[in-house]
Amino acid sequence: MNYADIKQYDVANGPGIRISLFVSGCTHHCKGCFNKEAWDFGYGMPFTEQTIEKVLAYMEPSYIKGLTLLGGEPMEPQNQPSVLALLRRVKQSYPEKSVWMFSGYDFERDILGRMLSEIPETKELLSYLEVLVDGRFIEELKSLSLRFKGSSNQRTILVQESLAAGSIVLYDLDN
């Protein structure tokens, strides 16, 4: 996997000050995407053990609330092994910090309905996520008033609560 960027201090992609990793590679190609360069799986720099160490070091300060994964597309099948390797280390080192992910894939249809049975890494990867913002970006539904998402079709899902309930539990952004 390659990655496009690491933001050491990000306040736009989840609550609090976060580390954000922008992975490379996306097959959605949403009209109006803010990060078209990251559609290319070869874009950016190789994701290595040194990259994981850099993310872990950035996460050390107590004021860092967590890690956000976006892209590109972190849930692309070819990205999942590297994303999983990172999340294992993050949760081992910082179990109290939250992990958010932005994905153009639909949680029920694509991730639970297909990836869970077809991609070996998906189940464990999901076990490390607190929140998933799902759904393709739709330019016609774009709204600057939305918190932590780009278009009104996207949902902010509490992953563990949704898996336990067997239905979608949304994150309350007002609390």
N, C-alpha and C positions, 0 to 999 in steps of 0.2 A: 504494500500500500504506500501511496505517497500522501503527503499532506500539503495544503496550501498555505496555512498560517497557524500560529499559536498566539492568541491574545492573552497577555499576562494579567491584564486588569480589564475585565469586561463587565459592564452593568446592563447591557442591552439584551442578553440572552439567558435570562433567568434571574431569580432574586439574589440580591447582594452582589458583592464583588466576586467574580468567578474567573476561572481559567477557561478559555474556549479554544478547542481544537477544531480546525476546519479541514476535514479530510478531502482528498481529491477523488474524483470519479462519481458521476451521476448519470443515470440513463433516463431520468424524467424529462430533462430539458424544458422546464416550465417557461412559458412566455413571460418576460419581464423579470427573470431571475436576477438577483442582486450579485450573484457570484458565478457568472457563466464560465469564467476561466477554470473553475474547479470541476466542471463537467468532465474534463479530460483526466483519465486515470493516471496519466503520466505527468500531470502538472505538479509543480512544486518540488518538494524535497522527499527523499526516501524516509519512511517511518522506521526508525531503528530503536535499539535498546537505549541509545543515547537520547532519543526523542522522549521515550518513556521517563527516563531519569530527569530530563528537563521539566516535563509536566509535573512530576512528583515534587521537584524542588520548588516550582512555582506555587504549588498547593500548600506548602508548609505553613505559611503564616496563618495565625488563628483567624484573621479577618477575611480570609478566603473561604467563601461559603460552599464552593463545590466546583465541579467540572461540567462544562457543556460541550456536547459533540454535535457538530453540524457540518455543512460541506458546501459543495459535494453532497454525498449521501452516505452516512455512516452504516446504514443497513444494507447497502449493496452486498450481495453474497461474497464478492471477492474482498471487501473491506472488513467483513465481520471477524475473521481470525485476528487481525491486528488490533481492532477495536476491543475485542475480548481480552487480548493479552494486556492491554492498557488498563481496562476496567478491573481485572483481577488484582493488579498491583495497586491501583488507586484504592480499592475497597480494603485491601490488606493494610495499607499504610494509613488511610484516612476513613475509617468506617463511619465516622460521624458526618462526613461531608456528602452533600447530595450530588447525584449525577442526573443531568438532564440531557435529552437527545432531541434533535429536530430531524424528522424524516418525512419525505414525500410519500412514503408508503402508508397505506391505510392500516390501522392497528388490527381491526378484525379480519378484513378480507385478505390482506397481503401478509402481515406478520404472523398473526395467529392461524389464519386459514391456510397459508401455504408454506411460509418460511419455517415455521415451527416443526413441520414434518420433513422438510426437504433440506434444511441447512443445519448441520450438527451444532454450530455455535449459537444459534438463535436463543434456545431455551436458557442457557447459562447467561448469555448477554442480557436478556430481559431481567434476570434475577438481580442485576446490579443497578437497574434504572429506577429512579424515583418518579421521574416525569418524562413523558414522551409527547412532544408536539407533533401531531401526525397530519398527513394530507398534503397533496401537492399545492404549491403556491398558484393561485388563480388571480391573474392580474386584474381582471374585472371585479374581483371581490376584495381587492386591496383596501386596507383602511389603516391610516396612521394612528387611529385611536385605540387599536387593539394592543394589549400588553403581551409581549413575548410571542407574537406571531404576525404573519404578514397579510393573510387574507382570512375572511370570516368563515370559510369552510373548514379551517384548521381547528383542531381540538387540543386542549392542554389536559392530558390524561394522567391520572395517578396510576402508575403501572402496577405496583404491588396490590393495591386495593382493588383494581379492576380484575386482575388475575384471580384474586381470592373470591370476589363476588361473582365472577363469571359474566360480568357485564361492565360497561364503561362507567368509571367513576371519574368525574372531571375535577380538576384542581380549581379551587375557589380563589381566584386572583384578587378578590376584595379583602381577603384576610391575610 
